[in-house]
Amino acid sequence: MLGFGESALSIYLNDHLSGATVGLELARRVVPGELASEIDEDRAVLIDVMERLSVGRDRARIAIGWGTEKVLRLKPGGRFSELETLSLGVEGKLVLWQALDRAYGDDPRLQGIDLDALSARARSQRRRIEQRRLDAAGKALR
């Protein structure tokens, strides 16, 4: 059920923005450097897409995402659990770019945003995180 005044697109994009906020906070701690920078850039592209599609940011959802990441720090499992959460988040970002491409790929408002390249980058990020996740799993689950 849609909230008052919310469209399905608004809910969808704001949910992804909340997730991107969690992902960025995690990335800054567990994969600093190039990967974290890419994830930061991807979040900025999502904000740009939202502005171009006239979708406002739900500050409460963003704050919940930020707070969720802080709570995740308390979860047992350490680095492995954090990398697994980040990996799942990047997979979610991939399906976001694919869904936007299907729904808005020909929309002139998104001209200049290369959704195929963003999808490819998400796949690359997932592969790079996956190796770290598997290494951490080997240590954490023994």
ChimeraX commands (.cxc) that place a marker at each C-alpha (Angstrom):
marker #1 position 0.00,0.00,0.00 radius 0.5
marker #1 position 1.37,3.39,-0.95 radius 0.5
marker #1 position 1.87,6.04,1.67 radius 0.5
marker #1 position 0.02,9.33,1.42 radius 0.5
marker #1 position 1.25,11.18,-1.66 radius 0.5
marker #1 position 3.85,8.55,-2.52 radius 0.5
marker #1 position 4.19,6.89,-5.89 radius 0.5
marker #1 position 5.60,3.42,-6.41 radius 0.5
marker #1 position 8.63,5.06,-8.04 radius 0.5
marker #1 position 9.20,7.32,-5.04 radius 0.5
marker #1 position 9.02,4.43,-2.60 radius 0.5
marker #1 position 11.30,2.29,-4.77 radius 0.5
marker #1 position 13.97,4.92,-5.26 radius 0.5
marker #1 position 13.90,6.07,-1.64 radius 0.5
marker #1 position 14.21,2.49,-0.43 radius 0.5
marker #1 position 17.27,2.11,-2.66 radius 0.5
marker #1 position 18.66,5.42,-1.42 radius 0.5
marker #1 position 18.30,4.20,2.14 radius 0.5
marker #1 position 20.10,0.99,1.18 radius 0.5
marker #1 position 22.78,2.99,-0.62 radius 0.5
marker #1 position 23.31,4.97,2.57 radius 0.5
marker #1 position 23.85,1.73,4.51 radius 0.5
marker #1 position 26.14,0.47,1.76 radius 0.5
marker #1 position 28.23,3.61,1.66 radius 0.5
marker #1 position 28.74,3.63,5.43 radius 0.5
marker #1 position 29.72,-0.05,5.34 radius 0.5
marker #1 position 32.00,0.42,2.36 radius 0.5
marker #1 position 33.86,3.26,4.02 radius 0.5
marker #1 position 34.70,0.92,6.90 radius 0.5
marker #1 position 35.22,-2.47,5.26 radius 0.5
marker #1 position 36.46,-1.70,1.73 radius 0.5
marker #1 position 37.95,1.79,1.89 radius 0.5
marker #1 position 39.59,3.19,-1.20 radius 0.5
marker #1 position 38.45,2.70,-4.79 radius 0.5
marker #1 position 35.46,0.47,-4.01 radius 0.5
marker #1 position 34.11,2.87,-1.41 radius 0.5
marker #1 position 34.63,5.78,-3.83 radius 0.5
marker #1 position 32.69,3.96,-6.55 radius 0.5
marker #1 position 29.85,3.20,-4.14 radius 0.5
marker #1 position 29.79,6.87,-3.15 radius 0.5
marker #1 position 29.62,7.87,-6.84 radius 0.5
marker #1 position 26.80,5.39,-7.45 radius 0.5
marker #1 position 24.79,6.85,-4.56 radius 0.5
marker #1 position 25.30,10.32,-6.08 radius 0.5
marker #1 position 24.04,9.04,-9.45 radius 0.5
marker #1 position 20.94,7.64,-7.73 radius 0.5
marker #1 position 20.29,11.06,-6.19 radius 0.5
marker #1 position 20.74,12.64,-9.63 radius 0.5
marker #1 position 18.26,10.15,-11.13 radius 0.5
marker #1 position 15.77,10.97,-8.40 radius 0.5
marker #1 position 16.09,14.70,-9.09 radius 0.5
marker #1 position 15.73,14.19,-12.84 radius 0.5
marker #1 position 12.58,12.11,-12.29 radius 0.5
marker #1 position 11.23,14.68,-9.78 radius 0.5
marker #1 position 11.33,12.25,-6.89 radius 0.5
marker #1 position 11.98,13.89,-3.54 radius 0.5
marker #1 position 14.28,12.39,-0.95 radius 0.5
marker #1 position 12.64,10.90,2.10 radius 0.5
marker #1 position 14.95,12.11,4.84 radius 0.5
marker #1 position 13.39,9.75,7.40 radius 0.5
marker #1 position 14.21,6.71,5.24 radius 0.5
marker #1 position 17.76,7.99,4.71 radius 0.5
marker #1 position 18.18,8.44,8.46 radius 0.5
marker #1 position 16.86,4.93,9.06 radius 0.5
marker #1 position 19.45,3.61,6.60 radius 0.5
marker #1 position 22.22,5.49,8.37 radius 0.5
marker #1 position 21.03,4.22,11.76 radius 0.5
marker #1 position 20.70,0.66,10.46 radius 0.5
marker #1 position 24.37,0.63,9.55 radius 0.5
marker #1 position 25.27,1.76,13.06 radius 0.5
marker #1 position 23.19,-1.08,14.55 radius 0.5
marker #1 position 24.81,-3.59,12.17 radius 0.5
marker #1 position 28.13,-2.82,13.83 radius 0.5
marker #1 position 26.81,-4.56,16.94 radius 0.5
marker #1 position 25.88,-7.75,15.09 radius 0.5
marker #1 position 28.12,-10.76,15.76 radius 0.5
marker #1 position 30.08,-12.00,12.79 radius 0.5
marker #1 position 32.35,-9.01,12.37 radius 0.5
marker #1 position 33.91,-8.37,9.01 radius 0.5
marker #1 position 32.31,-11.43,7.38 radius 0.5
marker #1 position 28.79,-10.30,8.28 radius 0.5
marker #1 position 29.52,-6.76,7.11 radius 0.5
marker #1 position 30.96,-7.94,3.79 radius 0.5
marker #1 position 27.97,-10.20,3.26 radius 0.5
marker #1 position 25.59,-7.30,3.87 radius 0.5
marker #1 position 27.59,-5.09,1.50 radius 0.5
marker #1 position 27.63,-7.81,-1.15 radius 0.5
marker #1 position 23.85,-8.18,-0.98 radius 0.5
marker #1 position 23.49,-4.41,-1.18 radius 0.5
marker #1 position 25.57,-4.24,-4.34 radius 0.5
marker #1 position 23.40,-6.98,-5.84 radius 0.5
marker #1 position 20.38,-4.82,-4.99 radius 0.5
marker #1 position 22.01,-1.87,-6.71 radius 0.5
marker #1 position 22.51,-3.98,-9.83 radius 0.5
marker #1 position 18.81,-4.83,-10.01 radius 0.5
marker #1 position 17.99,-1.14,-9.45 radius 0.5
marker #1 position 20.01,-0.08,-12.50 radius 0.5
marker #1 position 18.44,-2.89,-14.55 radius 0.5
marker #1 position 14.90,-1.92,-13.49 radius 0.5
marker #1 position 15.54,1.74,-14.29 radius 0.5
marker #1 position 16.92,0.76,-17.68 radius 0.5
marker #1 position 13.77,-1.23,-18.42 radius 0.5
marker #1 position 11.41,1.49,-17.22 radius 0.5
marker #1 position 13.31,4.65,-18.23 radius 0.5
marker #1 position 16.06,3.58,-20.62 radius 0.5
marker #1 position 14.67,5.76,-23.42 radius 0.5
marker #1 position 13.50,8.62,-21.20 radius 0.5
marker #1 position 15.22,11.89,-22.21 radius 0.5
marker #1 position 15.37,12.95,-18.55 radius 0.5
marker #1 position 18.01,10.28,-17.97 radius 0.5
marker #1 position 20.08,11.25,-21.00 radius 0.5
marker #1 position 23.75,11.01,-20.13 radius 0.5
marker #1 position 23.28,8.41,-17.41 radius 0.5
marker #1 position 24.72,5.14,-18.68 radius 0.5
marker #1 position 22.65,2.52,-16.89 radius 0.5
marker #1 position 24.48,-0.31,-18.69 radius 0.5
marker #1 position 27.83,0.98,-17.43 radius 0.5
marker #1 position 26.41,1.32,-13.92 radius 0.5
marker #1 position 25.21,-2.29,-14.10 radius 0.5
marker #1 position 28.63,-3.43,-15.28 radius 0.5
marker #1 position 30.29,-1.53,-12.44 radius 0.5
marker #1 position 27.93,-3.13,-9.90 radius 0.5
marker #1 position 28.89,-6.57,-11.25 radius 0.5
marker #1 position 32.57,-5.64,-10.91 radius 0.5
marker #1 position 32.04,-4.39,-7.36 radius 0.5
marker #1 position 30.21,-7.59,-6.47 radius 0.5
marker #1 position 33.11,-9.72,-7.76 radius 0.5
marker #1 position 35.68,-7.70,-5.82 radius 0.5
marker #1 position 33.66,-7.81,-2.61 radius 0.5
marker #1 position 32.94,-11.51,-3.08 radius 0.5
marker #1 position 36.61,-12.50,-2.83 radius 0.5
marker #1 position 36.95,-10.55,0.41 radius 0.5
marker #1 position 33.70,-12.04,1.70 radius 0.5
marker #1 position 34.87,-15.59,1.00 radius 0.5
marker #1 position 38.23,-14.95,2.68 radius 0.5
marker #1 position 36.41,-13.58,5.75 radius 0.5
marker #1 position 33.98,-16.53,5.72 radius 0.5
marker #1 position 36.90,-18.95,5.85 radius 0.5
marker #1 position 38.11,-17.27,9.02 radius 0.5
marker #1 position 34.75,-16.53,10.67 radius 0.5
marker #1 position 32.99,-19.85,10.15 radius 0.5
marker #1 position 35.74,-22.24,11.27 radius 0.5
marker link #1:1,2 radius 0.2
marker link #1:2,3 radius 0.2
marker link #1:3,4 radius 0.2
marker link #1:4,5 radius 0.2
marker link #1:5,6 radius 0.2
marker link #1:6,7 radius 0.2
marker link #1:7,8 radius 0.2
marker link #1:8,9 radius 0.2
marker link #1:9,10 radius 0.2
marker link #1:10,11 radius 0.2
marker link #1:11,12 radius 0.2
marker link #1:12,13 radius 0.2
marker link #1:13,14 radius 0.2
marker link #1:14,15 radius 0.2
marker link #1:15,16 radius 0.2
marker link #1:16,17 radius 0.2
marker link #1:17,18 radius 0.2
marker link #1:18,19 radius 0.2
marker link #1:19,20 radius 0.2
marker link #1:20,21 radius 0.2
marker link #1:21,22 radius 0.2
marker link #1:22,23 radius 0.2
marker link #1:23,24 radius 0.2
marker link #1:24,25 radius 0.2
marker link #1:25,26 radius 0.2
marker link #1:26,27 radius 0.2
marker link #1:27,28 radius 0.2
marker link #1:28,29 radius 0.2
marker link #1:29,30 radius 0.2
marker link #1:30,31 radius 0.2
marker link #1:31,32 radius 0.2
marker link #1:32,33 radius 0.2
marker link #1:33,34 radius 0.2
marker link #1:34,35 radius 0.2
marker link #1:35,36 radius 0.2
marker link #1:36,37 radius 0.2
marker link #1:37,38 radius 0.2
marker link #1:38,39 radius 0.2
marker link #1:39,40 radius 0.2
marker link #1:40,41 radius 0.2
marker link #1:41,42 radius 0.2
marker link #1:42,43 radius 0.2
marker link #1:43,44 radius 0.2
marker link #1:44,45 radius 0.2
marker link #1:45,46 radius 0.2
marker link #1:46,47 radius 0.2
marker link #1:47,48 radius 0.2
marker link #1:48,49 radius 0.2
marker link #1:49,50 radius 0.2
marker link #1:50,51 radius 0.2
marker link #1:51,52 radius 0.2
marker link #1:52,53 radius 0.2
marker link #1:53,54 radius 0.2
marker link #1:54,55 radius 0.2
marker link #1:55,56 radius 0.2
marker link #1:56,57 radius 0.2
marker link #1:57,58 radius 0.2
marker link #1:58,59 radius 0.2
marker link #1:59,60 radius 0.2
marker link #1:60,61 radius 0.2
marker link #1:61,62 radius 0.2
marker link #1:62,63 radius 0.2
marker link #1:63,64 radius 0.2
marker link #1:64,65 radius 0.2
marker link #1:65,66 radius 0.2
marker link #1:66,67 radius 0.2
marker link #1:67,68 radius 0.2
marker link #1:68,69 radius 0.2
marker link #1:69,70 radius 0.2
marker link #1:70,71 radius 0.2
marker link #1:71,72 radius 0.2
marker link #1:72,73 radius 0.2
marker link #1:73,74 radius 0.2
marker link #1:74,75 radius 0.2
marker link #1:75,76 radius 0.2
marker link #1:76,77 radius 0.2
marker link #1:77,78 radius 0.2
marker link #1:78,79 radius 0.2
marker link #1:79,80 radius 0.2
marker link #1:80,81 radius 0.2
marker link #1:81,82 radius 0.2
marker link #1:82,83 radius 0.2
marker link #1:83,84 radius 0.2
marker link #1:84,85 radius 0.2
marker link #1:85,86 radius 0.2
marker link #1:86,87 radius 0.2
marker link #1:87,88 radius 0.2
marker link #1:88,89 radius 0.2
marker link #1:89,90 radius 0.2
marker link #1:90,91 radius 0.2
marker link #1:91,92 radius 0.2
marker link #1:92,93 radius 0.2
marker link #1:93,94 radius 0.2
marker link #1:94,95 radius 0.2
marker link #1:95,96 radius 0.2
marker link #1:96,97 radius 0.2
marker link #1:97,98 radius 0.2
marker link #1:98,99 radius 0.2
marker link #1:99,100 radius 0.2
marker link #1:100,101 radius 0.2
marker link #1:101,102 radius 0.2
marker link #1:102,103 radius 0.2
marker link #1:103,104 radius 0.2
marker link #1:104,105 radius 0.2
marker link #1:105,106 radius 0.2
marker link #1:106,107 radius 0.2
marker link #1:107,108 radius 0.2
marker link #1:108,109 radius 0.2
marker link #1:109,110 radius 0.2
marker link #1:110,111 radius 0.2
marker link #1:111,112 radius 0.2
marker link #1:112,113 radius 0.2
marker link #1:113,114 radius 0.2
marker link #1:114,115 radius 0.2
marker link #1:115,116 radius 0.2
marker link #1:116,117 radius 0.2
marker link #1:117,118 radius 0.2
marker link #1:118,119 radius 0.2
marker link #1:119,120 radius 0.2
marker link #1:120,121 radius 0.2
marker link #1:121,122 radius 0.2
marker link #1:122,123 radius 0.2
marker link #1:123,124 radius 0.2
marker link #1:124,125 radius 0.2
marker link #1:125,126 radius 0.2
marker link #1:126,127 radius 0.2
marker link #1:127,128 radius 0.2
marker link #1:128,129 radius 0.2
marker link #1:129,130 radius 0.2
marker link #1:130,131 radius 0.2
marker link #1:131,132 radius 0.2
marker link #1:132,133 radius 0.2
marker link #1:133,134 radius 0.2
marker link #1:134,135 radius 0.2
marker link #1:135,136 radius 0.2
marker link #1:136,137 radius 0.2
marker link #1:137,138 radius 0.2
marker link #1:138,139 radius 0.2
marker link #1:139,140 radius 0.2
marker link #1:140,141 radius 0.2
marker link #1:141,142 radius 0.2
view
